[in-house]
Amino acid sequence: MTKSNQFLTWIGITALVAFVAIYAVELFHHGGPPVTIVWIRDNFGKTGLIILNILIVVAFLALLPYRRTTISTWKQKGVFVAFVIALMTEMFGWPLLIFLISPLVEVPSVRGWAREIFGHYGAMIGTWLSMIGLLLIALGWRQIHKAEGLVTSGIYRYMRHPQYTGIFLFTLGWILHWPSVITLSMWPILVAAYVWLARREEKFAVEEFGDTYRRYADNTPRFFPRVWPVRSRSEV
């Protein structure tokens, strides 16, 4: 692993640790706002809270493979998929950032009635989903940077785009944790954008790996693992 990759790895680890440190309290039942959020807001104000969340999100995005100079550079390392993920970071990273910090600014909120209906369980489930999402992104990043060629083992054995799945879970968890009109409105658009990117990525992957990728795609779901295995064509 190069020094630049090691640096990105440490940034990603920092994001995971920071997120857990701030929001792990939501995994357990408690009254009122999380004590960590209250402490940060009391000591650094709302601006400090927003800046801290921005830094966490930036570090979280650093787990996604960064863009190289040319497409051919990515092809030489056999991780063409990573190039498209890097494009996603550039194209949709800022909207994702706005999506994540919107609960911390003065925007319309539906948090009140959501808490009345679901109580604290919405925040608990949302925090778990967000942590699982971050873990999927970290695992996908780690495996794709260790490999040479098409990655079909590990987490990629169960889904073709674990990092996109991680983004879906992380942002959905954020909605459950702290819903607002903006987040509820943006989430379907965000999902549609990443679905489009995944399909575009797969076209490039077919060009790069041919029938090998087609067979992989036939047997592996795009975003979520199958509940039960599907019989291969040879068994039909």
Buried (B, 14 or more C-beta within 10 A) or exposed (E): EEEEBEEBBEBBEBBBEBBBEBBEBBBEEEEEEBEBBEEBBEEEEEEEBBEBBBEBBEBBBBBBBBBBEEEEEBBEBBBBBBBBBBBBBEEBBEEBBEBBBBBBEEEEBBBEEBBEEBEBEBBBBBBBBBBBBBBBBBBBBBBBBEBEEBBBEBBBBEBBBBBBBBBBBBBBBBBBBBBBEBBEEBBEEBBEBBBEBBEEBBEBBBEBBEEBBEBBBEBBBBBEEEEEEEEEEEEE
